[in-house]
């Protein structure tokens, strides 16, 4: 598994950190949101991590916790949609970067040279 730091080619804006097996999987993930051809990537070899604030999250991992099946009722579908939105909000509000990732990568203490356009990575993996 590889960890990629991804940014926009045109203005170098950070887009995300992704962990995938190869460039084809990264292409598929990026394609969910934007044109993958607009990105360049850097494989992160240094250690780092994402933590849930306070060291825990408000949902269980690895347990049988499922949202109720949506039936034809608009009220049930609305309730399920609200529950999913609340979970997403909780997750995004409660993630922080490890100290090593923050200092080395996000604050620029680590030399971030070697970004390669995703199209180039795809050629290399063919």
Rosetta constraint file for C-alpha pairs under 8 A:
AtomPair CA 1 CA 19 HARMONIC 6.46 0.50
AtomPair CA 1 CA 20 HARMONIC 5.52 0.50
AtomPair CA 1 CA 21 HARMONIC 4.52 0.50
AtomPair CA 1 CA 22 HARMONIC 7.46 0.50
AtomPair CA 2 CA 19 HARMONIC 5.42 0.50
AtomPair CA 2 CA 20 HARMONIC 5.50 0.50
AtomPair CA 2 CA 21 HARMONIC 5.80 0.50
AtomPair CA 2 CA 22 HARMONIC 6.94 0.50
AtomPair CA 2 CA 43 HARMONIC 6.76 0.50
AtomPair CA 2 CA 44 HARMONIC 7.64 0.50
AtomPair CA 3 CA 17 HARMONIC 6.93 0.50
AtomPair CA 3 CA 18 HARMONIC 5.57 0.50
AtomPair CA 3 CA 19 HARMONIC 4.27 0.50
AtomPair CA 3 CA 20 HARMONIC 6.58 0.50
AtomPair CA 3 CA 43 HARMONIC 5.71 0.50
AtomPair CA 3 CA 44 HARMONIC 5.53 0.50
AtomPair CA 3 CA 45 HARMONIC 7.69 0.50
AtomPair CA 4 CA 17 HARMONIC 5.58 0.50
AtomPair CA 4 CA 18 HARMONIC 5.15 0.50
AtomPair CA 4 CA 19 HARMONIC 6.19 0.50
AtomPair CA 4 CA 20 HARMONIC 7.94 0.50
AtomPair CA 4 CA 41 HARMONIC 6.07 0.50
AtomPair CA 4 CA 42 HARMONIC 5.41 0.50
AtomPair CA 4 CA 43 HARMONIC 4.54 0.50
AtomPair CA 4 CA 44 HARMONIC 5.77 0.50
AtomPair CA 5 CA 14 HARMONIC 7.83 0.50
AtomPair CA 5 CA 15 HARMONIC 7.89 0.50
AtomPair CA 5 CA 16 HARMONIC 6.12 0.50
AtomPair CA 5 CA 17 HARMONIC 4.66 0.50
AtomPair CA 5 CA 18 HARMONIC 6.65 0.50
AtomPair CA 5 CA 41 HARMONIC 5.64 0.50
AtomPair CA 5 CA 42 HARMONIC 5.17 0.50
AtomPair CA 5 CA 43 HARMONIC 6.39 0.50
AtomPair CA 5 CA 44 HARMONIC 6.64 0.50
AtomPair CA 6 CA 14 HARMONIC 6.21 0.50
AtomPair CA 6 CA 15 HARMONIC 5.48 0.50
AtomPair CA 6 CA 16 HARMONIC 5.35 0.50
AtomPair CA 6 CA 17 HARMONIC 6.13 0.50
AtomPair CA 6 CA 18 HARMONIC 7.63 0.50
AtomPair CA 6 CA 39 HARMONIC 6.56 0.50
AtomPair CA 6 CA 40 HARMONIC 5.83 0.50
AtomPair CA 6 CA 41 HARMONIC 4.52 0.50
AtomPair CA 6 CA 42 HARMONIC 6.52 0.50
AtomPair CA 7 CA 12 HARMONIC 5.50 0.50
AtomPair CA 7 CA 13 HARMONIC 5.31 0.50
AtomPair CA 7 CA 14 HARMONIC 4.24 0.50
AtomPair CA 7 CA 15 HARMONIC 4.84 0.50
AtomPair CA 7 CA 16 HARMONIC 7.00 0.50
AtomPair CA 7 CA 39 HARMONIC 5.61 0.50
AtomPair CA 7 CA 40 HARMONIC 5.61 0.50
AtomPair CA 7 CA 41 HARMONIC 6.47 0.50
AtomPair CA 8 CA 12 HARMONIC 4.92 0.50
AtomPair CA 8 CA 13 HARMONIC 5.26 0.50
AtomPair CA 8 CA 14 HARMONIC 6.53 0.50
AtomPair CA 8 CA 15 HARMONIC 6.66 0.50
AtomPair CA 8 CA 38 HARMONIC 5.87 0.50
AtomPair CA 8 CA 39 HARMONIC 4.56 0.50
AtomPair CA 8 CA 40 HARMONIC 6.23 0.50
AtomPair CA 9 CA 13 HARMONIC 7.87 0.50
AtomPair CA 9 CA 38 HARMONIC 5.76 0.50
AtomPair CA 9 CA 39 HARMONIC 5.15 0.50
AtomPair CA 9 CA 40 HARMONIC 5.67 0.50
AtomPair CA 9 CA 117 HARMONIC 7.39 0.50
AtomPair CA 10 CA 38 HARMONIC 7.50 0.50
AtomPair CA 18 CA 26 HARMONIC 7.30 0.50
AtomPair CA 19 CA 26 HARMONIC 7.91 0.50
AtomPair CA 20 CA 25 HARMONIC 5.95 0.50
AtomPair CA 20 CA 26 HARMONIC 6.10 0.50
AtomPair CA 21 CA 25 HARMONIC 6.54 0.50
AtomPair CA 22 CA 26 HARMONIC 6.52 0.50
AtomPair CA 22 CA 125 HARMONIC 7.57 0.50
AtomPair CA 23 CA 27 HARMONIC 6.06 0.50
AtomPair CA 23 CA 118 HARMONIC 7.19 0.50
AtomPair CA 23 CA 121 HARMONIC 5.99 0.50
AtomPair CA 23 CA 122 HARMONIC 5.56 0.50
AtomPair CA 23 CA 125 HARMONIC 6.93 0.50
AtomPair CA 24 CA 28 HARMONIC 6.43 0.50
AtomPair CA 24 CA 122 HARMONIC 6.43 0.50
AtomPair CA 25 CA 29 HARMONIC 6.38 0.50
AtomPair CA 26 CA 30 HARMONIC 6.16 0.50
AtomPair CA 27 CA 31 HARMONIC 5.95 0.50
AtomPair CA 27 CA 36 HARMONIC 5.84 0.50
AtomPair CA 27 CA 118 HARMONIC 7.44 0.50
AtomPair CA 28 CA 32 HARMONIC 6.67 0.50
AtomPair CA 29 CA 33 HARMONIC 7.72 0.50
AtomPair CA 30 CA 34 HARMONIC 5.99 0.50
AtomPair CA 30 CA 35 HARMONIC 7.07 0.50
AtomPair CA 30 CA 36 HARMONIC 5.47 0.50
AtomPair CA 31 CA 35 HARMONIC 5.66 0.50
AtomPair CA 31 CA 36 HARMONIC 5.51 0.50
AtomPair CA 34 CA 38 HARMONIC 7.85 0.50
AtomPair CA 35 CA 39 HARMONIC 7.96 0.50
AtomPair CA 36 CA 118 HARMONIC 6.98 0.50
AtomPair CA 37 CA 117 HARMONIC 7.53 0.50
AtomPair CA 37 CA 118 HARMONIC 6.44 0.50
AtomPair CA 37 CA 119 HARMONIC 6.24 0.50
AtomPair CA 38 CA 117 HARMONIC 7.96 0.50
AtomPair CA 39 CA 117 HARMONIC 5.95 0.50
AtomPair CA 39 CA 118 HARMONIC 5.96 0.50
AtomPair CA 40 CA 115 HARMONIC 5.81 0.50
AtomPair CA 40 CA 116 HARMONIC 5.06 0.50
AtomPair CA 40 CA 117 HARMONIC 3.85 0.50
AtomPair CA 40 CA 118 HARMONIC 5.19 0.50
AtomPair CA 41 CA 115 HARMONIC 5.03 0.50
AtomPair CA 41 CA 116 HARMONIC 5.26 0.50
AtomPair CA 41 CA 117 HARMONIC 6.12 0.50
AtomPair CA 41 CA 118 HARMONIC 6.17 0.50
AtomPair CA 42 CA 112 HARMONIC 7.86 0.50
AtomPair CA 42 CA 114 HARMONIC 6.30 0.50
AtomPair CA 42 CA 115 HARMONIC 4.64 0.50
AtomPair CA 42 CA 116 HARMONIC 6.47 0.50
AtomPair CA 47 CA 100 HARMONIC 6.87 0.50
AtomPair CA 47 CA 101 HARMONIC 7.07 0.50
AtomPair CA 48 CA 97 HARMONIC 7.63 0.50
AtomPair CA 48 CA 98 HARMONIC 5.71 0.50
AtomPair CA 48 CA 99 HARMONIC 7.48 0.50
AtomPair CA 48 CA 100 HARMONIC 5.42 0.50
AtomPair CA 48 CA 101 HARMONIC 4.55 0.50
AtomPair CA 49 CA 97 HARMONIC 5.89 0.50
AtomPair CA 49 CA 98 HARMONIC 4.95 0.50
AtomPair CA 49 CA 100 HARMONIC 7.90 0.50
AtomPair CA 49 CA 101 HARMONIC 6.48 0.50
AtomPair CA 50 CA 95 HARMONIC 6.37 0.50
AtomPair CA 50 CA 96 HARMONIC 5.58 0.50
AtomPair CA 50 CA 97 HARMONIC 4.51 0.50
AtomPair CA 50 CA 98 HARMONIC 5.73 0.50
AtomPair CA 51 CA 55 HARMONIC 6.43 0.50
AtomPair CA 51 CA 56 HARMONIC 7.98 0.50
AtomPair CA 51 CA 95 HARMONIC 5.42 0.50
AtomPair CA 51 CA 96 HARMONIC 5.15 0.50
AtomPair CA 51 CA 97 HARMONIC 6.03 0.50
AtomPair CA 51 CA 98 HARMONIC 6.65 0.50
AtomPair CA 52 CA 56 HARMONIC 5.28 0.50
AtomPair CA 52 CA 57 HARMONIC 5.74 0.50
AtomPair CA 52 CA 91 HARMONIC 7.81 0.50
AtomPair CA 52 CA 94 HARMONIC 5.23 0.50
AtomPair CA 52 CA 95 HARMONIC 4.45 0.50
AtomPair CA 52 CA 96 HARMONIC 6.21 0.50
AtomPair CA 53 CA 57 HARMONIC 7.27 0.50
AtomPair CA 53 CA 94 HARMONIC 4.84 0.50
AtomPair CA 53 CA 95 HARMONIC 5.61 0.50
AtomPair CA 53 CA 96 HARMONIC 6.25 0.50
AtomPair CA 57 CA 90 HARMONIC 8.00 0.50
AtomPair CA 57 CA 91 HARMONIC 7.26 0.50
AtomPair CA 57 CA 94 HARMONIC 7.16 0.50
AtomPair CA 58 CA 90 HARMONIC 7.30 0.50
AtomPair CA 59 CA 87 HARMONIC 7.94 0.50
AtomPair CA 60 CA 65 HARMONIC 7.34 0.50
AtomPair CA 67 CA 80 HARMONIC 6.87 0.50
AtomPair CA 68 CA 80 HARMONIC 7.21 0.50
AtomPair CA 70 CA 76 HARMONIC 6.06 0.50
AtomPair CA 70 CA 77 HARMONIC 5.49 0.50
AtomPair CA 70 CA 80 HARMONIC 7.21 0.50
AtomPair CA 71 CA 76 HARMONIC 6.75 0.50
AtomPair CA 71 CA 77 HARMONIC 7.09 0.50
AtomPair CA 72 CA 76 HARMONIC 7.83 0.50
AtomPair CA 72 CA 77 HARMONIC 7.69 0.50
AtomPair CA 73 CA 77 HARMONIC 6.41 0.50
AtomPair CA 74 CA 78 HARMONIC 6.00 0.50
AtomPair CA 75 CA 79 HARMONIC 6.11 0.50
AtomPair CA 76 CA 80 HARMONIC 6.14 0.50
AtomPair CA 77 CA 81 HARMONIC 6.11 0.50
AtomPair CA 78 CA 82 HARMONIC 6.11 0.50
AtomPair CA 79 CA 83 HARMONIC 6.17 0.50
AtomPair CA 80 CA 84 HARMONIC 6.20 0.50
AtomPair CA 81 CA 85 HARMONIC 6.17 0.50
AtomPair CA 82 CA 86 HARMONIC 6.11 0.50
AtomPair CA 83 CA 87 HARMONIC 6.23 0.50
AtomPair CA 84 CA 88 HARMONIC 6.19 0.50
AtomPair CA 85 CA 89 HARMONIC 6.14 0.50
AtomPair CA 86 CA 90 HARMONIC 6.11 0.50
AtomPair CA 87 CA 91 HARMONIC 6.18 0.50
AtomPair CA 88 CA 92 HARMONIC 6.22 0.50
AtomPair CA 89 CA 93 HARMONIC 6.03 0.50
AtomPair CA 90 CA 94 HARMONIC 6.13 0.50
AtomPair CA 91 CA 95 HARMONIC 6.53 0.50
AtomPair CA 97 CA 101 HARMONIC 6.19 0.50
AtomPair CA 97 CA 102 HARMONIC 5.95 0.50
AtomPair CA 98 CA 102 HARMONIC 6.11 0.50
AtomPair CA 99 CA 103 HARMONIC 5.99 0.50
AtomPair CA 100 CA 104 HARMONIC 5.69 0.50
AtomPair CA 100 CA 105 HARMONIC 7.80 0.50
AtomPair CA 101 CA 105 HARMONIC 5.39 0.50
AtomPair CA 101 CA 106 HARMONIC 6.53 0.50
AtomPair CA 102 CA 106 HARMONIC 4.81 0.50
AtomPair CA 102 CA 107 HARMONIC 5.93 0.50
AtomPair CA 103 CA 107 HARMONIC 5.19 0.50
AtomPair CA 103 CA 108 HARMONIC 6.88 0.50
AtomPair CA 103 CA 109 HARMONIC 5.95 0.50
AtomPair CA 103 CA 110 HARMONIC 7.70 0.50
AtomPair CA 104 CA 108 HARMONIC 5.94 0.50
AtomPair CA 104 CA 109 HARMONIC 4.75 0.50
AtomPair CA 104 CA 110 HARMONIC 4.54 0.50
AtomPair CA 105 CA 109 HARMONIC 6.48 0.50
AtomPair CA 105 CA 110 HARMONIC 5.61 0.50
AtomPair CA 105 CA 111 HARMONIC 7.98 0.50
AtomPair CA 105 CA 112 HARMONIC 7.26 0.50
AtomPair CA 108 CA 112 HARMONIC 7.27 0.50
AtomPair CA 116 CA 120 HARMONIC 6.50 0.50
AtomPair CA 116 CA 121 HARMONIC 6.88 0.50
AtomPair CA 117 CA 121 HARMONIC 6.69 0.50
AtomPair CA 118 CA 122 HARMONIC 6.21 0.50
AtomPair CA 119 CA 123 HARMONIC 6.39 0.50
AtomPair CA 120 CA 124 HARMONIC 6.33 0.50
AtomPair CA 121 CA 125 HARMONIC 6.28 0.50
AtomPair CA 122 CA 126 HARMONIC 6.40 0.50
